[in-house]
Amino acid sequence: MTDFPPVPLTLEGSSVLHQFFRFDWKAWRSCADGERASIAAEFVDLLKKLERPRPEGPVQTAMYSELGHKGDLILIHFRDSLEALNQVELELAQTRFYDFLTPVHSYVSVVELGLYESTRKTYEAAAAKGYAQHTPEWNAEIAESLKRGTEAMKPRLFPGVPEAKYLCFYGMDRKRGEQVNWYTVPFADRQRMMHEHGLIGRRYGDQVRQIITGSIGMDDWEWGVDLFAEDPVVFKKLIYEMRFDEVSAVYALFGQFFIGVRLGVERLGGWVEGKL
């Protein structure tokens, strides 16, 4: 494997935007009751359209009431392109409700499936056909393999927002320091560690839905991680257990954690009156 490129292949799917807002409660309370109701109703109408751009399709926009001092509302959007995400931002900004929202954080990324398990086979198949690395023939062989993988993995690459009650989101990196550098570790060793890491996640598969998004070149961390569950304590258990495996204990850096409770669009009117 040392003769092959060190970069694992990946599959990419939906473009993803996380928005984190602080709500101006003082300004909201200064509005007349009728005006508040009108402003909230207008925002709810837009959110309903954004939630399911196609009536028969999956949920593509979801809202959460955020816990802690970092903010008050979280919006997550899954779309087919960055342009579509930008359009969502622009539409939200046109509403009167948006005047009460202060963006405090955001995250741009794309759904990613890492192919450590199959990259070796793909490279070996290309080499077995006599193709030299990065030649047109080699590139075409790799592209065809990725095309087949994308078709097979479409449900995972283009997911809807899971219906679970709780959300946990965080960014993460692999270390690139002088003493420990993930990107200088031989491919086979990285493949082994990622396999062991994935086994832990699979053990929690009946309790947590995990969506990994890649953000290298798009945002401040290399990956974004969304966890969705009906019991928020499972976030702690899963992440704690993962801290003990090699890939996390030695090579992982974690960003801030954000946690929220699912807020159905129709419940926004209650939320602005202090009722979850």
N, C-alpha and C positions, 0 to 999 in steps of 0.2 A: 504493500500500500504506500510505501514511502516514495515510490516512483510516480504516484498519482497526485493531482492537485490537493492541497491540504484543506480546501474549502468544502464543507458539506453542502450538498444541493438542498434547495428549499422550494416549497410551493407557496405561492401567494394568492390570497383571495380578496375579501372585502377590505375596503379602506375604512378606517375607524377613527372617530373623533370622540374624545372625552372632554366635556366642559364642566368646570367647577365654578360655582357662583356663590357670592355672598348676597343675601337679600336685605334691602334697606327697609327694615321694619318701621323705623321712625317715619320715613317719608310715606310709607304705605298707610299708616294709621292716620296721617294728616289728610288723606283723601276722604271725600264723602262716601257713604255706604254705597250709593247707587253707582258712583264712578268706579269704586273698587270692583263691584260685581261685573260691570261692563268690561273693565280691563282684564280681569281674570278670565271671563268667558271668551274674549277675543283670543287670548293666549291658548286656552284649551282647544278652541277650534283648530288653530294651527297645529298644535301638538297631535291632535287626532289624525290629521292629514299626514304628518311626518311619521307617526307611529307605524302605520301600514301604508306605504306609498301605493302598493297594490292590494286591494281589499282581500284577495285570496292568498296573499303572500305572508311571510313571517313578520314578526315585530322588528322594525328597523331602528326605532328610536324609543328609548325608555328613560324614565325619570326616577330619581331617588332622593329621599330626604337624607341629607348628610349629617352624621354625628360628629361632634367635636368642634373645635374652634376654626378649623381650616376652611369651612364654608357651610352653606345651607342647602344648596341644591346641586345635584349631579345630573347631567344629561349625557347619554351614550347614543351615538349614531353609527350605524353600519350602512355603508353605501357602496356602489360599484366603482366609484372613482373619487379622486380628490376634488374634482370639480363639483361633484354632487354634494360632497361634504361642505365645500365652501358655499354652495347655494343654500344649504340648511342654515349655516351661520348667518348669511345675509337675510334670509326670511325671518329668523328669530329676532334679528336686530331691528326689524321694521315695526315690531309690536310695541305698544305702550308699556306692556309688562316689563319689557327688556330695560326700560329706564330705571327700574328698581333693582336690577341685577348688576353686580360688579364682578367681572371675571377675575378669579383669583388663581386659576391654574387651568391648563388644558393639556391634552396629549394627542398627538397625531401618529398613527401607525397603520399597519396593514396586517391582516390575519396571516399567520405564517405557520407552516408545518415543516419542521426540520426533518431531514431525511438521512440522519446518520446511519440508520439500519440498512437503507437501500443504496446509498451513494456508492459504497464499495462495489456492489453488484453492477451498478450502471457503468462505472468506470471500467471494470473488468470486462464487461460485455463489449464496450467500445474498443478496448485494447485487443481483445480476442479476434476482432474483425480486422486487425491490422491498422487501425486508425491512429495516427500520431496525435498527441494532445493539441487541442485548440486549432486543428485543421478544420476546413469546412465540413469534412465527413464526420469528424469527432463531434463538432458542435451540433450537427444535424442529429446525430445519434442521441446526444444528451437532450436536445430539445424535444425529440419524439418521446423519450422516456418521461420527461416532465409533463408533456401533454397528456400522456396516458394516466399519469399520477393525478393530475388536476381533475380529469374527468371522473376518476374513481373516488376522489376525495371531495367532490363538490359540496356535499352537505356540511362537511367540517370547514371548508374554505369559505363558504358563503352562508354563515349561520344567521339565524335570528337571535335576538336578545333572549336568553332563557327567562322563563317566567318566575324563577325562584325569588323568594322574599328578600334575601340579603345579597349585597354586593361587597366584594373586597377588591380593590385595585391597587397595584404598585408597579413601579418601574424597577428594572434590574439590569446589571452589567455582568460581564465576565472580567475578572481582574487582568490588568495589563501592566503590572508593576515590574520593577527590576528583579525581584526575587521570585515572584509568582506571576506567570503570564500564560493565560489559557490559550492564547493564539500561537504559542510556540510548543505546545504539547503535541506529540505525535497523534495523527488521526486515529489510529486504533485505540489509543488510550482514551481519547475524548469520546469515541464511540462507546467504549465499555462503560465509562462513567455516566454518559447520558442514558444508556440502557438501564443501569441500576437506578438512576434518578427517576426515570419514567415508571419503573415498577412501583414506586411508592405512590405516585399519583394515581395509578390504575387501581390500587387497593382502596382508594377513596372515591372511585368512579361512581358508586351508587349514591354518594352523599354530596358530591361537589361537581359542578360543570366548570371546566377550565377552558379558557380561550386565550391562547398566546398570540400576541401581535409583535411583529418586528418593527423596529423604529430606528435602525441604524441609518443615518443620513436624513432622518425625518424629525427626530426630537432628541431630548437630552440623554435618554437612556437607550440601551441597545434593544431591550424588549419591554413590552408592557404585559402585565398578567392580570386577567380578570377571573375572579372566582365567584361563582353563584351558588348559593345553598339556601336551604330552608332553616338551617340551624347555624348561627354565626360562630358558635364555639368550634365548629369543625374547621374554620379557617385557621384558628390557633393550633389545633392539633396537627393538621396537615403541614403547615409551614414549619412548625416546631420539629416534626419528624424529619422533614427534608433538610433541616439545618445540619443533621448528623451525617448525611451522606457526603461522599467525597467532593462531588462537583459543587455543592453549596458551601460546605465547611471550608474548603480551600480556595475556591475560585469565584465565589459569588459576592456581589455587592448589591445592596438593596436600597431603593429610594424610599420616599414617604409612602405610608399606607393610608388609603382612603376607604371609609366604610359607610355604607348607606342602606336605607330601608326602602324597598320598592314603593313608589308612589304612583298609583294608577292615575292616568291623565285626568279622569273624571273627578278625582279627589283633590285636585289643586285648590278648588274653591274652599274646601275645609281646611287645607293646610295653611293658607294665608290667614285664616282666622284662628290658628293655633290648635287645630284638630288633625291628628295623624290618622 
